Amino acid sequence: EALLRHGNGAQVQRELLERTGSLREVVSACVRRTQAV
């Protein structure tokens, strides 16, 4: 969770891919984060 709050974009994407194993989920999460800002 700390990486998601403090990491750069590439680190966040790598963490999400490792955690979920789904590139689709990585893209969806990035879109959600972008829309929330």
N, CA, C and O of each residue as an XYZ file, in Angstrom:
148
protein
N       0.811     -1.203      0.000
C       0.000      0.000      0.000
C       0.850      1.260      0.000
O       0.487      2.244     -0.645
N       1.970      1.251      0.707
C       2.815      2.447      0.721
C       3.297      2.780     -0.678
O       3.379      3.952     -1.048
N       3.618      1.747     -1.466
C       4.071      1.978     -2.838
C       2.975      2.643     -3.657
O       3.255      3.522     -4.471
N       1.753      2.237     -3.451
C       0.652      2.844     -4.195
C       0.477      4.315     -3.840
O       0.061      5.110     -4.683
N       0.788      4.680     -2.614
C       0.653      6.080     -2.195
C       1.867      6.912     -2.571
O       1.733      8.098     -2.872
N       3.071      6.299     -2.560
C       4.294      7.091     -2.689
C       5.149      6.754     -3.895
O       6.074      7.505     -4.205
N       4.879      5.651     -4.593
C       5.720      5.245     -5.717
C       5.444      6.072     -6.964
O       4.432      6.767     -7.059
N       6.378      5.981     -7.929
C       6.107      6.648     -9.196
C       5.172      5.774    -10.026
O       4.841      4.662     -9.617
N       4.751      6.259    -11.169
C       3.777      5.539    -11.980
C       4.220      4.144    -12.367
O       3.439      3.196    -12.279
N       5.483      4.007    -12.802
C       5.981      2.693    -13.224
C       6.020      1.722    -12.053
O       5.680      0.549    -12.207
N       6.425      2.196    -10.897
C       6.471      1.327     -9.712
C       5.066      0.877     -9.336
O       4.848     -0.285     -8.995
N       4.133      1.787     -9.399
C       2.741      1.460     -9.067
C       2.211      0.408    -10.035
O       1.565     -0.554     -9.621
N       2.484      0.593    -11.326
C       1.994     -0.356    -12.320
C       2.618     -1.730    -12.133
O       1.928     -2.743    -12.246
N       3.926     -1.778    -11.847
C       4.585     -3.068    -11.614
C       3.995     -3.774    -10.400
O       3.742     -4.979    -10.434
N       3.777     -3.019     -9.328
C       3.206     -3.592     -8.106
C       1.815     -4.157     -8.387
O       1.491     -5.265     -7.958
N       1.004     -3.399     -9.100
C      -0.343     -3.871     -9.421
C      -0.300     -5.124    -10.288
O      -1.082     -6.049    -10.071
N       0.600     -5.166    -11.263
C       0.699     -6.335    -12.130
C       1.148     -7.555    -11.340
O       0.621     -8.651    -11.532
N       2.120     -7.370    -10.453
C       2.580     -8.487     -9.623
C       1.470     -8.977     -8.703
O       1.314    -10.179     -8.485
N       0.702     -8.034     -8.166
C      -0.339     -8.387     -7.204
C      -1.547     -9.035     -7.878
O      -2.113     -9.996     -7.357
N      -1.938     -8.505     -9.039
C      -3.162     -8.988     -9.683
C      -2.899     -9.988    -10.799
O      -3.751    -10.829    -11.085
N      -1.733     -9.911    -11.434
C      -1.433    -10.771    -12.569
C      -2.226    -10.423    -13.820
O      -2.255    -11.196    -14.778
N      -2.866     -9.267    -13.813
C      -3.749     -8.892    -14.917
C      -3.408     -7.502    -15.437
O      -3.531     -6.512    -14.715
N      -2.977     -7.435    -16.699
C      -2.697     -6.134    -17.296
C      -3.971     -5.305    -17.395
O      -3.942     -4.084    -17.239
N      -5.077     -5.972    -17.653
C      -6.364     -5.269    -17.718
C      -6.669     -4.577    -16.387
O      -7.151     -3.444    -16.372
N      -6.388     -5.253    -15.278
C      -6.626     -4.660    -13.960
C      -5.694     -3.478    -13.721
O      -6.097     -2.486    -13.112
N      -4.458     -3.574    -14.191
C      -3.504     -2.464    -14.062
C      -4.052     -1.234    -14.785
O      -4.062     -0.136    -14.227
N      -4.500     -1.415    -16.008
C      -5.036     -0.294    -16.786
C      -6.278      0.279    -16.109
O      -6.422      1.497    -16.003
N      -7.163     -0.585    -15.655
C      -8.382     -0.122    -14.980
C      -8.054      0.672    -13.723
O      -8.658      1.713    -13.467
N      -7.105      0.186    -12.946
C      -6.714      0.878    -11.718
C      -6.099      2.235    -12.031
O      -6.362      3.213    -11.331
N      -5.282      2.301    -13.077
C      -4.669      3.579    -13.455
C      -5.731      4.582    -13.897
O      -5.650      5.765    -13.567
N      -6.714      4.114    -14.635
C      -7.807      4.986    -15.065
C      -8.579      5.488    -13.851
O      -8.907      6.671    -13.766
N      -8.869      4.590    -12.913
C      -9.589      5.012    -11.692
C      -8.793      6.059    -10.930
O      -9.355      7.050    -10.464
N      -7.481      5.843    -10.801
C      -6.635      6.804    -10.074
C      -6.615      8.151    -10.784
O      -6.663      9.195    -10.134
N      -6.544      8.133    -12.117
C      -6.504      9.371    -12.894
C      -7.824     10.126    -12.759
O      -7.820     11.348    -12.604
N      -8.937      9.427    -12.814
C     -10.245     10.068    -12.714
C     -10.494     10.625    -11.323
O     -11.250     11.584    -11.166
N      -9.874     10.040    -10.319
C     -10.090     10.482     -8.939
C      -9.345     11.772     -8.626
O      -9.666     12.452     -7.651
N      -8.361     12.113     -9.437
C      -7.528     13.300     -9.155
C      -8.207     14.551     -9.597
O      -7.657     15.641     -9.440
